[in-house]
Amino acid sequence: MPDNAKIPIISGWTKTSFIDYPGHSATLIFLPGCNLYCPYCHNPGIVKGEYDAIPFGVIKDYIVKRKDVIEGAVISGGEPTLHPGLKNLRDALGILGLKVKIDTNGLEPDVLTACRPDYLALDIKTSPDKYRLLNITHQYGRDCRERLSKSINMVRSMGENAEVRITAVPGIVDIADMESLAPVLRGVSKVFIQPFSPDQPTLNPACSSIKPYSVNKLEAMRDILLREGIDGAVRG
């Protein structure tokens, strides 16, 4: 078992979910902080690190007690790949017999490769040229396209055990962005377009006034993917 002292701070936990890990019941673990500052982010408290830490031992005890129910674990955030102890956490969960899914923005592809998740969910925010709208730092902005390309290649190589998610936020993602992204996503098994929900808390409260795209606009975005031979779908 990895040394618990090297397991990253855990600032959020959902004991059991039946929808966050495809095909498996799972426990959800949230790590604080992020290397983006998406104004529409629905986890502002996690990104800002506002919550008290949850000891991994508490989560471990729950998993052991519920071993007949819990099949997997989802490590999310914030952005989990910022934490040096991510691999220790992934290994600790694996030792407990769980399949491990990682949710990520893909800006740290080498960390993802080292962690070897059983399932990977990659959140592509928009076309690379528009990541400046997400307050990306120079460290990532200078080679954002290359970093995302590596992560997309990893998703592609994992087949049905990985997916790309694109949250269609007006002002951040539009038809032109989807046309730019579609060729890059060829060969990815699953791409989901998700509607933006203004009814949840956001990092920038002003985003609550954004009017979501219509179903027809979301389907038009999906059709761009379909024309590229990508198994795209609107989810949510």
C-alpha positions as CSV (number, residue, x, y, z in Angstrom):
1,M,0.0,0.0,0.0
2,P,1.4,3.4,-0.9
3,D,2.4,5.7,2.0
4,N,-0.8,7.6,3.0
5,A,1.4,10.6,3.8
6,K,2.1,10.8,0.0
7,I,-1.5,10.7,-1.0
8,P,-2.7,14.1,-2.1
9,I,-5.1,16.3,-0.2
10,I,-8.7,15.3,-0.8
11,S,-11.2,18.1,-0.6
12,G,-14.4,16.5,-1.7
13,W,-16.0,13.0,-1.7
14,T,-19.2,11.5,-2.9
15,K,-19.5,8.1,-1.3
16,T,-21.4,6.3,-4.1
17,S,-22.4,7.2,-7.7
18,F,-24.0,5.0,-10.4
19,I,-23.5,7.5,-13.2
20,D,-19.9,8.8,-13.1
21,Y,-18.0,5.7,-14.1
22,P,-19.6,4.0,-17.2
23,G,-20.7,0.5,-16.3
24,H,-19.6,0.6,-12.7
25,S,-20.8,1.9,-9.3
26,A,-18.0,4.2,-7.9
27,T,-16.9,6.4,-5.2
28,L,-15.9,10.0,-6.3
29,I,-12.8,11.7,-4.9
30,F,-12.1,15.4,-5.6
31,L,-8.7,17.0,-5.5
32,P,-8.3,20.8,-5.1
33,G,-6.9,23.4,-7.4
34,C,-6.7,23.7,-11.1
35,N,-4.4,25.0,-13.8
36,L,-7.3,26.7,-15.6
37,Y,-9.8,29.2,-14.3
38,C,-12.8,28.4,-16.4
39,P,-15.4,31.0,-15.4
40,Y,-18.3,28.5,-15.9
41,C,-16.7,25.8,-13.7
42,H,-19.3,24.0,-11.5
43,N,-16.8,23.1,-8.7
44,P,-15.7,26.6,-7.5
45,G,-15.1,25.5,-3.9
46,I,-12.9,22.6,-5.0
47,V,-10.9,24.8,-7.4
48,K,-10.3,27.4,-4.7
49,G,-9.5,24.8,-2.1
50,E,-12.1,26.1,0.3
51,Y,-13.1,22.8,1.9
52,D,-11.5,20.9,4.8
53,A,-9.4,17.9,3.9
54,I,-10.9,14.4,4.1
55,P,-8.5,11.7,5.4
56,F,-7.9,8.9,2.9
57,G,-8.3,6.4,5.7
58,V,-12.0,7.4,6.1
59,I,-12.5,6.8,2.4
60,K,-10.6,3.5,2.5
61,D,-12.7,2.2,5.4
62,Y,-15.9,3.0,3.5
63,I,-14.6,1.2,0.4
64,V,-13.7,-1.9,2.5
65,K,-17.1,-1.9,4.2
66,R,-18.9,-1.5,0.9
67,K,-16.7,-3.8,-1.2
68,D,-19.7,-5.7,-2.5
69,V,-21.2,-2.5,-3.9
70,I,-18.3,-0.2,-4.8
71,E,-16.6,-1.4,-8.1
72,G,-14.6,1.7,-9.1
73,A,-13.3,5.1,-8.1
74,V,-13.3,8.4,-10.0
75,I,-10.6,10.9,-9.2
76,S,-11.7,14.3,-10.3
77,G,-11.2,18.0,-9.3
78,G,-10.3,20.7,-9.9
79,E,-7.5,19.1,-11.8
80,P,-6.0,15.9,-10.3
81,T,-2.9,15.8,-12.4
82,L,-1.5,18.8,-10.5
83,H,-0.9,16.6,-7.4
84,P,2.5,14.7,-7.2
85,G,0.7,12.1,-5.1
86,L,-1.9,11.2,-7.8
87,K,-0.2,8.0,-8.8
88,N,0.0,7.0,-5.1
89,L,-3.7,7.6,-4.8
90,R,-4.5,5.7,-8.0
91,D,-2.3,2.7,-6.8
92,A,-3.9,2.7,-3.3
93,L,-7.4,2.5,-4.9
94,G,-6.2,-0.3,-7.2
95,I,-4.9,-2.3,-4.3
96,L,-8.3,-2.1,-2.8
97,G,-9.6,-3.8,-5.9
98,L,-11.2,-0.8,-7.6
99,K,-11.0,0.2,-11.2
100,V,-9.9,3.8,-11.4
101,K,-11.2,6.5,-13.7
102,I,-9.5,9.9,-13.9
103,D,-11.2,13.1,-15.0
104,T,-8.8,15.6,-16.5
105,N,-8.3,18.7,-18.7
106,G,-5.4,16.9,-20.4
107,L,-2.8,19.6,-19.8
108,E,-0.5,17.2,-18.0
109,P,-0.4,14.2,-20.4
110,D,2.8,12.7,-19.0
111,V,1.2,12.4,-15.5
112,L,-1.8,10.6,-17.1
113,T,0.5,8.2,-18.8
114,A,2.3,7.4,-15.5
115,C,-1.0,6.8,-13.7
116,R,-2.4,4.3,-16.2
117,P,-6.1,4.8,-15.4
118,D,-8.5,2.1,-16.2
119,Y,-10.8,4.7,-17.7
120,L,-10.0,8.3,-18.8
121,A,-12.4,11.2,-19.3
122,L,-10.8,14.1,-21.1
123,D,-12.5,17.5,-20.9
124,I,-11.7,19.5,-24.0
125,K,-12.7,23.1,-23.2
126,T,-12.7,24.6,-26.7
127,S,-10.3,25.0,-29.7
128,P,-6.7,25.5,-28.4
129,D,-6.5,29.1,-29.7
130,K,-9.4,30.1,-27.3
131,Y,-7.9,28.6,-24.1
132,R,-6.8,32.2,-23.4
133,L,-10.5,32.7,-22.4
134,L,-9.9,30.2,-19.6
135,N,-7.1,32.2,-17.9
136,I,-4.5,29.6,-18.9
137,T,-1.0,30.4,-17.6
138,H,2.0,30.9,-19.8
139,Q,3.4,27.6,-18.6
140,Y,0.6,25.8,-20.4
141,G,-0.5,28.3,-23.0
142,R,2.8,28.2,-24.9
143,D,2.3,24.5,-25.8
144,C,-1.4,23.9,-25.1
145,R,-2.1,22.4,-28.5
146,E,0.8,19.8,-28.1
147,R,-0.3,18.9,-24.6
148,L,-3.9,18.3,-25.6
149,S,-2.8,16.3,-28.6
150,K,-0.9,13.9,-26.4
151,S,-3.9,13.4,-24.2
152,I,-6.2,12.9,-27.1
153,N,-3.8,10.3,-28.5
154,M,-4.0,8.5,-25.1
155,V,-7.8,8.6,-25.2
156,R,-7.7,7.3,-28.8
157,S,-5.4,4.4,-27.8
158,M,-7.7,3.4,-24.9
159,G,-10.7,2.8,-27.2
160,E,-13.9,2.2,-25.3
161,N,-12.2,2.8,-22.0
162,A,-11.9,6.5,-22.6
163,E,-14.0,9.5,-23.7
164,V,-13.8,13.1,-24.6
165,R,-16.3,15.6,-23.1
166,I,-17.0,19.0,-24.5
167,T,-19.2,21.4,-22.4
168,A,-20.9,23.7,-24.9
169,V,-20.7,27.0,-23.2
170,P,-21.9,30.0,-25.3
171,G,-19.0,32.4,-25.8
172,I,-16.5,29.6,-25.2
173,V,-17.5,26.9,-27.7
174,D,-19.3,27.6,-30.9
175,I,-19.8,25.9,-34.3
176,A,-16.4,27.1,-35.6
177,D,-14.7,25.5,-32.6
178,M,-16.4,22.2,-33.2
179,E,-15.3,22.3,-36.9
180,S,-11.8,22.9,-35.7
181,L,-11.8,20.1,-33.1
182,A,-13.6,17.4,-35.1
183,P,-10.6,16.5,-37.4
184,V,-8.3,16.3,-34.3
185,L,-10.7,13.9,-32.6
186,R,-10.9,11.4,-35.4
187,G,-10.4,7.9,-34.1
188,V,-11.7,8.7,-30.6
189,S,-14.3,6.1,-29.7
190,K,-16.6,8.4,-27.7
191,V,-17.2,12.1,-27.8
192,F,-19.9,13.7,-25.7
193,I,-21.2,17.2,-26.1
194,Q,-22.7,18.4,-22.8
195,P,-25.0,21.4,-22.4
196,F,-24.0,24.2,-20.0
197,S,-26.2,24.4,-16.9
198,P,-26.6,27.9,-15.5
199,D,-28.5,26.5,-12.5
200,Q,-25.4,25.3,-10.7
201,P,-22.8,27.5,-8.8
202,T,-20.0,28.8,-11.1
203,L,-16.5,30.1,-10.5
204,N,-17.6,33.4,-12.0
205,P,-21.2,34.1,-10.7
206,A,-21.9,36.2,-13.8
207,C,-22.0,32.9,-15.8
208,S,-25.4,32.1,-14.2
209,S,-26.9,34.6,-16.7
210,I,-25.6,32.7,-19.7
211,K,-28.4,31.3,-21.8
212,P,-27.6,27.7,-22.8
213,Y,-27.6,26.5,-26.4
214,S,-30.8,25.1,-27.8
215,V,-31.1,21.3,-28.4
216,N,-30.9,22.1,-32.1
217,K,-27.6,23.9,-31.8
218,L,-26.2,21.0,-29.7
219,E,-27.3,18.5,-32.3
220,A,-25.7,20.7,-35.0
221,M,-22.4,20.4,-33.1
222,R,-22.9,16.7,-32.8
223,D,-23.5,16.4,-36.6
224,I,-20.1,18.0,-37.2
225,L,-18.5,15.1,-35.3
226,L,-20.6,12.5,-37.1
227,R,-19.5,13.9,-40.5
228,E,-15.9,13.2,-39.4
229,G,-16.9,9.6,-38.6
230,I,-16.8,10.2,-34.8
231,D,-19.3,8.5,-32.5
232,G,-20.5,11.8,-31.1
233,A,-23.6,12.3,-28.9
234,V,-25.3,14.9,-26.8
235,R,-25.3,14.0,-23.1
236,G,-27.3,15.6,-20.4
